[in-house]
Each structure stands twice: as structure tokens, then as C-alpha cells.
Amino acid sequence: RQTAGLGACVWDCARVFCGLLARLPEIDDACGRFVPARGLGRPPRVLDLGTGTGVVGIACWLRGASVVCADRDAACCTLARDNAAPYVDSTSATERPAHEMSVVEHAWGSPADDATLLRQHDQDPPRAFDVVVASDCLYDASALPALLATLLRVTDGDSVVYIVYKRRRDDRERPFFDELATHFDTVAFATRDDATTTPDDLWCTTPGLHLCRATGKKESESRCAVRRPCEPGE
């Protein structure tokens, strides 16, 4: 769909995250689905920021999460809804745990739009997301402060944030992660060298991709240590 521009492509970051999804600690190895959130027996709430085609959100939904896909581009939102519809419409409520899927037009950094995300699926009062995914969202340095503002509004101390990105320019990406680390107890990175993969695994064959996992959102502004991606050649 040309009207959706770059968002109409399934980029390598999304493909890699979907391939790694089953290995994440939030997934139950026995059944391949998300572990019930916060010990309450309910499906976790997952937010897919910058959803584009919706492929990351759809992959999470298929593994039992209640998913909100968000994108600032209305054409991308339409595309994501169209892509999700065959899966959602063909699965009856009796064949799966009750989990929902919605697509919302959303601008990073907008308090009103962030509040709309938190209220999705009739959340009253609004409730933070259990997992937030931002796939290939770091390419525009001017948008990163707004992305961080949204991440902080839609998470709490029990949330997990995943940022999968292609390393392009350290001078643009490192300040973002340094700031992220002032708000989360743990900000850890993995590269393809850290993962157990098969030789034909996309994570193994696509260079320059990194996965960041942030946990333990905190109120204090004290800086915590960040384990950076390896330098080229290390």
C-alpha cells in the first residue's frame, strides 16, 4: 500500500522480534503463549508502538496477549487493521482466552493520545501496559524525546519495554538509551552473538540488529548502568 509509505514494509526489526518472541521470558515455554500478567490470571496487555503493518502486534496477539497497535499514520492504522482482521475474525471467543486486538491512531509524546492508549479495551481506571514493543523506531532523532515521553506514560514498575532497532548512529541512539536508563533499573542489550540460534535464523543472518529490554521503571532520576551494544569488531 503506497499510501502507508515506509510503514507498509515489514522491516527486519519486526521480522527478528517475531522470530525471537517465543524465547522471551514473558512466554511460557510449555505452551508458547504469554504468561498471565501480574499473577492475576489475565492476558497481558501489549502495546506495539509504531506498528506499521501490525505484524508485531499480530504476533503477540496470536500468542495470547491483549494487544493495542498504535501508529501516527492513519494509512498504516488501516493497513494494520486489514492485516489483523483475518486472524481476529476467524478465531471465536470459545477457542481462545479472552484477549482483544485494537489499532489506534497515536502521536508519540501526546498526553491526550497516551491517555487514549491506556483506556483501550475499557480500562477503567486506565492501566499501564505489561509489555511495550517499539520496533525500528529510532531512525528519526528528532522524534526520540516524544517516544521516551510516551514510554514513560504508558508503563509502570511492573512493565517490560522491548526496543528492537538497527544500529545506525551511536551519537543519535546512545543519548536516548542513557536517558531511558535514568527511568528504569535495568536496561540491557542483546545482539545476535548473545542468542542461541540456528545458522539460517534471521537474528543470526541480519547484521546490526539489537534488542533492548528495559525493566523496573523507577521514580528516582538517578542514573543506572547501561550495558551497551558491542563496538564493531569486538
C-alpha positions in Angstrom: 0.0 0.0 0.0 1.8 3.1 -1.2 -0.3 5.4 0.8 1.2 4.0 4.0 4.7 4.8 2.8 7.6 3.3 4.7 5.2 1.9 7.3 3.8 -0.5 4.7 7.1 -2.5 4.7 7.8 -5.4 7.1 11.3 -4.3 8.2 14.0 -6.7 9.5 13.5 -5.5 13.1 9.9 -6.6 13.1 10.8 -9.9 11.5 13.5 -10.6 14.0 11.3 -9.7 17.0 8.6 -12.0 15.8 11.2 -14.8 15.4 12.5 -14.2 18.9 9.1 -13.9 20.6 8.9 -17.5 21.7 12.2 -17.1 23.5 11.3 -14.1 25.6 10.9 -14.7 29.4 7.3 -13.4 29.2 6.4 -16.5 27.1 5.5 -19.8 28.7 7.8 -22.5 27.2 5.3 -25.2 27.7 2.5 -23.7 25.6 4.2 -20.9 23.7 1.8 -18.2 24.9 2.3 -15.2 27.1 2.4 -15.9 30.9 -0.7 -14.4 32.6 0.0 -10.8 33.7 1.0 -9.8 37.2 -0.3 -13.1 38.7 -3.9 -12.1 38.0 -4.6 -14.8 35.5 -5.5 -12.4 32.7 -3.8 -12.0 29.3 -1.0 -9.4 29.4 -1.7 -6.0 27.8 0.9 -5.4 25.0 1.4 -2.1 23.2 3.0 -2.1 19.7 4.3 1.4 19.1 4.9 2.5 15.5 3.0 -0.6 14.4 3.2 0.0 10.6 1.8 -3.2 9.1 0.8 -4.5 12.5 2.9 -7.7 12.2 4.5 -7.4 15.7 1.1 -6.8 17.4 -0.5 -9.6 15.5 2.3 -12.0 16.5 1.8 -11.0 20.2 -2.0 -11.4 19.8 -1.5 -14.9 18.4 0.4 -15.8 21.5 -2.4 -14.8 23.8 -1.8 -11.2 24.6 -4.4 -8.4 24.6 -2.9 -6.0 22.0 -3.1 -2.3 21.2 -1.3 -1.4 17.9 -0.5 2.4 17.6 0.7 4.5 14.7 0.6 8.2 13.9 -0.2 7.4 10.2 -3.8 6.8 9.5 -3.0 4.7 6.4 -0.8 2.5 8.5 -3.6 2.0 11.0 -5.9 1.0 8.2 -3.3 -1.4 6.9 -2.7 -2.9 10.4 -6.5 -3.4 10.9 -6.8 -5.1 7.5 -3.9 -7.4 8.2 -5.2 -8.3 11.7 -8.8 -8.9 10.6 -8.4 -12.4 9.1 -6.8 -13.7 12.3 -9.2 -12.0 14.7 -12.3 -12.7 12.7 -11.5 -16.4 12.2 -10.9 -17.1 15.9 -14.0 -17.5 18.1 -14.1 -16.5 21.8 -14.6 -20.1 22.7 -11.4 -21.2 21.0 -9.1 -18.9 22.9 -8.7 -17.0 26.2 -10.4 -13.6 26.1 -7.9 -11.2 24.6 -8.5 -8.2 22.5 -6.9 -6.5 19.5 -7.3 -2.9 18.5 -5.5 -0.4 16.3 -5.3 3.3 17.4 -4.0 6.4 15.6 -1.5 7.9 18.1 1.2 10.6 18.2 4.3 10.0 20.3 4.6 12.4 23.2 0.9 13.5 23.2 -0.5 13.2 26.7 -4.1 13.0 25.3 -3.1 10.2 22.9 -1.2 8.4 25.6 -4.2 8.5 27.8 -6.3 7.1 25.0 -4.0 4.1 24.8 -4.2 3.5 28.5 -8.0 3.4 28.3 -8.2 0.9 25.4 -10.2 -2.2 26.0 -12.4 -0.4 28.5 -9.7 0.0 31.1 -11.3 2.0 34.0 -9.3 3.3 35.6 -6.6 3.4 32.9 -3.9 0.8 33.4 -0.3 0.6 32.3 0.8 -1.9 29.7 2.5 -5.1 30.8 4.7 -5.2 27.7 5.6 -2.3 25.3 7.3 -3.0 22.0 9.0 -0.4 19.7 10.3 -1.9 16.6 12.7 0.1 14.3 11.5 3.4 15.9 14.9 5.1 16.4 15.7 6.3 12.9 14.5 9.8 13.5 16.5 11.5 16.2 14.0 14.5 16.5 11.2 12.1 17.5 13.1 10.3 20.3 12.2 12.7 23.1 8.5 12.2 22.2 8.9 8.4 22.1 10.5 8.4 25.5 7.7 10.6 26.9 5.2 8.1 25.7 7.1 5.1 27.0 7.1 6.7 30.5 3.4 7.5 30.5 2.2 4.0 29.4 4.4 1.9 31.8 4.8 1.3 35.5 7.1 -0.6 37.8 6.0 -4.0 36.5 6.1 -3.2 32.8 8.7 -4.5 30.3 9.8 -2.5 27.4 11.4 -4.0 24.3 13.1 -1.8 21.7 14.4 -3.7 18.7 16.5 -1.5 16.3 19.1 -1.4 13.7 22.3 0.3 14.9 22.8 3.3 12.7 24.4 6.2 14.6 25.7 5.9 18.1 25.6 9.7 18.6 21.9 9.6 18.0 21.0 6.4 19.8 23.2 6.4 22.9 21.7 9.6 24.4 18.2 8.1 24.1 19.3 4.9 25.9 21.2 6.9 28.5 18.0 8.9 29.3 16.0 5.7 29.3 18.4 4.3 31.9 17.5 7.2 34.3 14.0 5.8 34.5 14.5 2.1 34.6 16.5 -0.1 36.9 17.7 -2.4 34.2 18.4 -1.5 30.5 20.2 -4.5 28.9 21.1 -5.2 25.3 21.4 -8.3 23.2 22.9 -8.8 19.8 22.9 -11.9 17.6 26.1 -13.0 19.3 24.2 -13.3 22.6 21.4 -15.6 21.3 21.3 -19.3 20.7 20.3 -19.5 17.0 20.3 -21.9 14.1 22.6 -20.9 11.1 19.6 -19.8 9.0 17.9 -17.8 11.8 17.1 -14.3 10.7 18.6 -13.0 14.0 21.8 -14.7 13.1 21.9 -13.7 9.4 20.9 -10.0 9.7 23.8 -7.8 10.9 23.5 -4.7 13.0 20.2 -5.5 14.9 20.0 -5.1 18.6 17.3 -5.9 21.2 17.0 -3.7 24.3 15.0 -4.8 27.3 14.1 -2.3 30.0 12.5 -3.3 33.3 11.9 -1.9 36.8 10.6 1.6 36.0 11.6 3.8 38.9 10.5 7.2 40.2 14.0 8.5 41.0 16.1 10.2 38.4 19.4 8.6 39.5 21.3 7.1 36.6 21.9 3.4 36.4 24.5 1.5 34.4 23.8 0.6 30.8 25.4 -2.4 29.0 25.9 -1.0 25.6 25.9 -2.9 22.3 29.4 -4.2 21.3 31.5 -2.0 19.2 32.1 -3.2 15.7 34.8 -5.8 15.6 34.6 -6.5 19.3 
